[in-house]
């Protein structure tokens, strides 16, 4: 089995990353994926097959809202922004992530 240079994201982690990135401001899907990639120092790549279902799910859950507009290269794109419910969710998920990651780190150190 070939090794991937990109680590797989844990279930639910992508939602947290999307919500965190959208706290910076409204973005279309490609910009969200690029921002995650850049902020992770190229360690994480979000594929379209994962990104758009997550955005759709977050929109259905009421954590984000979307509108159609034109991207910087004049293409029709759906722009997403986080709303109040999403801000609350990102805070809750961030706390859960902190507990999970510190627990994993403790196990790995022993």
Buried (B, 14 or more C-beta within 10 A) or exposed (E): EEEEEEEEBEEEBBBBBBBBBBEEEBBBBBBBBBBBBEBBEEEBBBEEEBBBEBBEBBBEEEBBBBEEEEBEEEEEBBBBBBBEBBBEBBEEBEEEBEEEEEEEEEEEEE
